[in-house]
Amino acid sequence: MAERLFPICRSITGNGVRQSLHILQEYLPLEIQEVPTGAAVFDWTAPKEWNIREAWVRDPSGKKIIDFQENNLHLLSYSVPVHRRLSLSELKAHLFTLPEQPERIPYRTSYYQENWGFCLAHRQYEALPDGQYEVFIDSSLEAGHLTYGEYYLPGETEEECLFSAHICHPSLANDNLSGISLLTFLARELQKKTRRYSYRFLFIPGTIGAITWLARNEDKTHNIRFGLVASLLGDPGGFTYKRSRRGNAEIDRAAEHVLKHYGQPYNVIDFIPYGYDERQFCSPGFNLPVGNLTRSQFATFPEYHTSADNLTFIRPEYLQASFEVYRKITEVLEGNICCINLNPKCEPQLGRRGLYDAIGGNSDSKALQMALLWVLNLSDGEHSLLDIAERAGCSFEMVQRASGLLREAGLLMGG
């Protein structure tokens, strides 16, 4: 999926977003929403729609030296139409490079201030000769729509888990084709399962997309019990979980628990009002329990927002590991129930019920035996299985397995 989406030039609006969402519709029954330019969304308005067809720069000899068709990062996103000749010094005012990474093209935007420009490798920039240059940008910036995709997967209850990925970046593989692809296949996985909760998947332009969705769906936010913003999930870095503004919401505890027991390096950071769209979902007027789960944290790796964030940077094994972590988090959320010990006065005789026989000889028999005792002791209707797993210092899977054995033996009633 990332390979299919990579060549498409996406921005916060425009046909590139629509084309990408239509590809996602091949995998999911995605609803595509169109919000007209100028629509009020809290303190913002839906922006003008931007579309790009062609953009290039010719040097004094007439040679095309920068071409949007070769790499869509070459163009400053949201560049207004231009066709003119100008000197090198005039041109340089509209060129963007990364002197500290001279071989890479930067990703730059000018969403809310009309401008134009090109991005190029700094080594190429340094070699530009004096003379007259021709600049051509065939773009449009006019009234249209802001477009986003939404998929709602109903469960047994209306309480829901919100997953969101930003879809506004052009050819950047980790940021965020990794998040878009992972959530698409996570939704397909959840379709196959019995679901206690409902799930809502958003594929939206960053910042303005989240603001727009919240403004148009404020009446639905009271159902959101958990949420994750998915981004930067295909690189080789360890996992990073950024807590929700609440700091100790069930999604925070579930994500941290899964990462602790997954067996790969990870880091947990507290909420800050900067980053991806978790900052909109966690704004004080909503304060939704939404965290952000990535691999490397944004702006901490040299490939970030450069042409090096390409299809060779993300790898199947890292995407697969990220997918497994997200899947395990949904399993914790789905299975995190409170149980009641039906034989609460002293320990029941487990051997008579065949429970010691059930675990004898297994390599994890001692861990399972302790999990059985912890579940029996804390199943008082006030402690969830995640509470018990954290208290016992074992994995949620082990506690869930123990609770299942105890229910089969008639010692436990599920909540």
C-alpha positions in Angstrom: 0.0 0.0 0.0 2.8 2.4 0.9 4.4 1.7 -2.5 1.1 2.6 -4.3 0.6 5.8 -2.3 4.2 7.0 -2.4 4.2 8.8 -5.8 1.0 10.8 -5.1 1.4 14.4 -4.2 -0.8 15.0 -1.1 -1.3 18.2 0.8 -4.0 19.4 3.2 -6.5 19.6 0.3 -6.7 18.7 -3.3 -6.9 15.8 -5.7 -3.9 14.0 -4.3 -5.8 13.5 -1.1 -8.9 12.3 -3.0 -6.8 9.9 -5.1 -5.2 8.4 -2.0 -8.6 8.0 -0.3 -10.0 6.3 -3.3 -7.1 3.7 -3.1 -8.0 3.1 0.6 -11.6 2.5 -0.5 -10.4 -0.6 -2.3 -9.6 -2.0 1.2 -12.2 -0.4 3.4 -15.8 1.0 2.9 -14.4 4.4 3.6 -16.7 7.4 3.5 -15.1 10.4 1.9 -16.2 13.8 3.4 -16.0 17.1 1.6 -16.0 20.3 3.6 -16.3 23.5 1.5 -13.7 26.3 1.6 -14.6 28.9 4.1 -16.6 26.7 6.4 -16.1 27.7 10.0 -14.4 25.1 12.2 -14.0 26.6 15.7 -11.3 29.4 15.4 -10.3 28.3 11.9 -11.9 28.1 8.4 -11.5 25.4 5.8 -8.8 26.6 3.5 -8.7 27.1 -0.2 -8.1 23.9 -2.2 -4.7 23.5 -3.8 -3.9 21.5 -6.8 -0.7 21.1 -8.8 -0.1 19.9 -12.3 3.5 21.0 -13.2 6.4 22.9 -11.8 10.0 23.4 -12.8 13.0 25.7 -13.0 15.2 26.1 -16.0 18.8 27.4 -15.7 20.3 30.1 -18.0 21.1 27.5 -20.6 17.5 26.4 -20.7 18.1 23.1 -19.0 15.4 21.9 -16.6 17.3 21.6 -13.3 14.4 21.3 -10.7 11.3 19.3 -11.7 8.3 18.5 -9.6 7.7 15.5 -11.8 10.9 13.9 -10.7 10.2 14.4 -7.0 7.1 16.1 -5.6 9.2 17.3 -2.6 10.9 19.7 -5.0 7.9 22.1 -4.8 6.9 24.2 -1.7 3.5 22.8 -0.9 0.7 25.2 -1.6 2.8 27.3 -4.0 0.8 29.8 -6.0 1.0 29.9 -9.8 4.1 31.5 -11.2 5.7 31.9 -14.7 8.5 34.4 -14.9 12.2 35.0 -15.5 14.4 36.2 -12.7 18.0 36.4 -11.6 19.8 33.9 -9.4 19.7 36.2 -6.4 15.9 36.7 -6.9 15.4 33.0 -7.3 17.4 32.1 -4.1 14.8 34.0 -2.0 12.4 31.2 -3.0 14.7 28.2 -2.6 14.9 25.9 0.4 17.7 23.5 1.3 19.2 21.6 4.2 22.9 22.7 4.5 23.5 20.2 7.3 22.2 17.4 5.0 23.5 18.6 1.6 22.3 15.6 -0.5 18.7 15.6 0.7 15.6 17.6 -0.5 13.7 19.1 2.4 9.9 19.0 2.8 8.4 22.5 3.2 4.9 24.0 3.1 3.2 27.4 3.1 -0.4 26.5 3.8 -1.7 29.7 5.3 0.4 32.4 3.7 0.5 32.7 -0.1 4.0 32.1 -1.4 5.9 30.0 -3.9 9.2 28.1 -3.8 11.2 25.1 -4.6 13.2 22.7 -2.5 16.5 21.1 -3.6 19.6 19.5 -2.3 22.0 22.0 -0.9 24.9 20.7 -3.0 22.9 21.4 -6.1 22.0 24.9 -4.7 25.7 25.7 -4.2 26.5 24.8 -7.8 23.8 27.1 -9.4 25.5 29.5 -12.0 24.7 33.2 -12.2 22.2 34.3 -14.9 18.5 34.4 -15.7 16.3 31.5 -14.6 12.8 30.6 -15.8 10.3 29.5 -13.2 7.0 27.8 -14.0 4.4 26.6 -11.5 1.1 25.4 -12.9 -1.1 25.3 -9.8 -4.5 26.5 -8.6 -5.5 27.9 -5.2 -9.2 28.5 -5.2 -12.5 27.8 -3.5 -13.0 24.0 -3.3 -13.1 21.5 -0.4 -11.1 20.0 2.4 -11.3 16.2 2.0 -11.0 13.4 4.6 -11.9 9.8 5.0 -13.8 8.1 7.8 -14.6 4.5 8.5 -16.9 3.5 11.4 -16.8 -0.2 12.5 -19.7 -0.8 15.0 -19.3 -3.1 18.0 -21.6 -4.4 20.7 -21.6 -0.9 22.4 -21.4 2.6 21.2 -18.3 3.3 23.2 -15.5 3.6 20.7 -11.8 3.6 20.0 -10.6 6.4 17.7 -7.7 5.8 15.4 -6.3 8.7 13.3 -3.6 9.1 10.7 -2.6 12.3 8.9 -2.9 12.0 5.1 -1.5 15.4 4.1 2.1 14.7 3.3 3.5 14.0 -0.2 6.1 11.3 -0.9 7.2 10.7 2.7 7.0 7.0 3.5 7.4 6.9 7.3 5.6 10.2 7.8 2.9 9.1 7.2 2.3 6.3 4.7 3.3 3.9 7.5 0.5 5.1 9.7 -2.1 5.2 6.9 -1.2 1.6 5.8 -1.1 0.2 9.3 -4.5 1.6 10.3 -6.0 0.3 7.0 -4.9 -3.2 7.8 -5.8 -2.9 11.5 -9.3 -2.0 10.5 -9.4 -5.1 8.2 -8.2 -7.3 11.1 -10.8 -5.9 13.4 -13.6 -6.6 10.9 -13.0 -10.3 11.4 -13.4 -10.3 15.1 -16.2 -10.0 17.7 -15.9 -6.5 19.0 -17.1 -5.2 22.4 -16.2 -1.6 21.3 -16.9 0.3 18.1 -13.9 1.6 16.1 -13.6 4.8 14.2 -10.7 5.3 11.7 -9.9 8.8 10.4 -7.6 9.6 7.5 -7.3 13.4 7.7 -5.1 16.3 6.9 -2.9 17.2 9.8 -4.1 19.9 12.3 -6.9 21.4 10.2 -8.4 18.0 9.5 -8.6 17.1 13.2 -10.1 20.5 14.0 -12.6 20.1 11.2 -13.7 16.6 12.3 -14.1 17.7 15.9 -16.1 20.8 14.9 -18.4 18.7 12.7 -18.7 15.7 15.1 -18.7 17.3 18.6 -21.8 15.3 19.5 -20.0 12.0 18.9 -17.0 12.7 21.1 -18.7 11.6 24.3 -18.5 8.0 23.0 -14.7 8.1 22.6 -13.3 5.9 25.4 -9.8 5.4 23.8 -7.8 6.8 21.0 -4.4 6.6 19.2 -2.8 8.8 16.6 -0.7 6.6 14.3 2.4 8.0 12.7 6.1 7.1 12.0 5.6 3.4 12.3 8.0 1.9 9.6 11.4 3.0 10.7 14.0 1.0 12.7 13.8 3.1 15.9 12.4 1.8 19.2 8.7 2.6 20.1 7.7 5.9 21.6 4.4 6.4 23.4 3.2 9.8 24.2 0.5 9.8 26.9 -2.8 11.5 26.5 -3.4 14.8 28.3 -5.1 12.8 31.1 -1.9 10.9 31.7 -3.4 7.8 33.2 -6.3 7.0 30.9 -7.0 3.3 30.1 -5.4 3.8 26.7 -2.2 5.1 28.3 -2.1 2.1 30.7 -2.9 -0.4 27.9 -0.2 1.0 25.5 2.5 1.1 28.2 1.6 -2.4 29.3 1.8 -3.9 25.8 5.2 -2.1 25.1 6.6 -3.3 28.5 5.9 -6.9 27.6 6.5 -6.8 23.8 10.2 -7.2 24.2 11.5 -4.4 22.1 13.0 -1.0 23.2 10.5 1.7 24.0 10.1 5.1 25.6 7.2 6.7 27.3 6.8 10.5 27.4 4.2 12.7 29.0 1.8 14.8 27.0 3.0 18.1 25.5 0.7 20.4 23.4 2.9 19.9 20.3 3.3 17.1 17.8 0.5 15.4 15.8 -3.3 15.5 16.1 -3.4 14.2 19.6 -3.0 17.8 20.6 -6.3 18.6 19.0 -8.1 15.6 20.5 -6.6 16.4 23.9 -7.3 20.2 23.8 -9.0 21.2 27.1 -12.5 21.6 25.5 -12.4 17.9 24.6 -9.7 16.3 26.8 -10.2 13.0 25.0 -8.1 10.0 26.1 -6.0 9.9 22.9 -2.3 9.1 22.9 0.3 9.0 20.1 2.2 5.8 19.4 5.1 6.0 17.0 8.5 4.3 16.6 11.1 7.1 16.4 9.7 10.4 17.8 9.1 13.1 15.2 12.0 15.4 14.3 14.5 13.1 16.1 15.9 11.2 13.1 17.8 12.7 10.2 15.4 11.4 7.5 12.5 13.3 9.0 10.8 15.7 6.5 13.4 15.0 3.8 13.7 13.0 0.6 15.5 10.3 2.6 12.1 9.3 4.1 11.5 7.1 1.2 10.5 3.5 0.5 14.0 2.2 1.4 13.7 3.8 4.9 10.6 1.9 6.0 10.9 -1.9 6.2 8.3 -4.7 6.3 9.6 -6.1 9.6 9.2 -2.8 11.4 5.7 -2.2 10.0 4.8 -5.7 11.1 6.1 -5.2 14.6 4.2 -1.9 14.8 1.1 -3.6 13.6 1.4 -6.3 16.3 1.7 -3.7 19.0 -1.4 -1.9 17.8 -3.3 -5.2 17.5 -2.2 -6.3 21.0 -3.4 -2.9 22.4 -6.9 -3.5 20.9 -6.9 -7.0 22.5 -6.1 -5.5 25.9 -8.9 -2.9 25.5 -11.4 -5.5 24.3 -10.5 -8.0 27.1 -10.1 -5.7 30.0 -13.1 -6.7 32.1 -13.8 -6.9 35.8 -14.5 -10.3 37.2 -16.1 -11.7 40.4 -14.5 -14.5 42.4 -17.4 -16.9 43.1 -15.5 -18.6 45.9 -14.0 -15.6 47.7 -13.6 -17.1 51.2 -10.0 -18.4 51.2 -8.4 -20.1 48.3 -10.4 -22.7 46.4 -8.8 -26.1 45.9 -7.4 -25.8 42.4 -6.1 -29.4 42.2 -9.5 -30.9 42.7 -10.7 -28.8 39.8 -7.9 -30.0 37.5 -6.2 -26.6 37.3 -2.8 -27.8 38.4 -3.1 -30.6 35.9 -4.0 -28.0 33.3 -0.7 -26.2 33.8 1.6 -29.0 34.8 4.6 -29.5 32.5 4.2 -26.2 30.7 7.3 -24.0 30.6 5.2 -21.1 31.9 3.4 -23.2 34.6 4.8 -21.2 37.5 3.8 -17.9 36.0 0.3 -19.2 35.2 -0.1 -20.6 38.7 0.7 -17.2 40.2 -1.6 -15.5 37.7 -4.4 -17.9 38.8 -3.8 -16.8 42.4 -3.7 -13.1 41.6 -6.9 -13.3 39.5 -8.7 -15.1 42.3 -7.5 -12.6 44.9 -8.3 -9.4 43.0 -11.5 -10.4 41.2 -13.7 -8.4 43.5 -15.6 -6.4 40.9 -13.3 -3.4 41.4 -10.1 -4.6 39.7 -9.9 -5.1 36.0 -7.7 -7.7 34.3 -5.3 -4.9 33.4 -5.2 -3.8 37.0 -4.4 -7.4 38.0 -1.7 -7.8 35.3 0.0 -4.6 36.5 -0.2 -5.6 40.1 1.1 -9.1 39.4 3.8 -7.9 37.1 2.9 -10.3 34.3 1.5 -9.9 30.8 -2.2 -9.3 30.1 -2.3 -12.4 28.0 -1.3 -14.5 31.0 -3.9 -13.0 33.3 -6.6 -13.3 30.6 -5.6 -17.0 30.1 -5.9 -17.6 33.9 -9.3 -15.9 34.1 -10.5 -18.1 31.3 -9.4 -21.3 33.1 -11.1 -20.1 36.3 -14.3 -19.3 34.5 -14.3 -22.8 32.9 -13.9 -24.2 36.4 -16.8 -22.3 37.7 -14.7 -20.1 40.1 -15.0 -16.8 38.3 -17.8 -14.8 36.7 -16.8 -12.4 33.9 -17.9 -8.8 34.0 
